[in-house]
Amino acid sequence: MSPQSALARLMREGKAEAAARLLGRLMRGAKSGAAVSLLRRSARREPGSAWPLVLEAAVHRAAADWPAARISLEKAISLEPSAPLHAELARVLERLGILPDAIAQAGRA
C-alpha cells in the first residue's frame, strides 16, 4: 500500500494519531518534502476535507516554515473553522510577528 493510501485510510478510520506517526516517519527520514507532497495529493483527492491541510501545516511547523504553515491553516479554516485551528493559526502568526492578526485569531479560538 502506498503511503498516500495508508494516510487516507487512517484518516477515514479516524486514526489521526497513526496518521501523524506515518508523517513523522517520513519527516525523520529527511523527507518532509515527501510528506507535504503526499498530503497535497490527499487534499486533491478529498477537496472538501480540512485534515490534509491541518497535517500539512504540522509538517511545515516542524520544519519552521511559518509562511507555509499559515497558508495551510488558513485553507483548513476556510473548509472547517474550529477553535483549535484558530488558536494554532494565532501561534503561527505570532511566530511571523503579525501580532494584530494573531490577536484576532486568538479571539476566534
Secondary structure by P-SEA (a helix, b strand, c coil): ccaaaaaaaaaaacaaaaaaaaaaaaaaaccaaaaaaaaaaaaaaccccaaaaaaaaaaaaaacaaaaaaaaaaaaaaccccaaaaaaaaaaaaaacccaaaaaaaaac
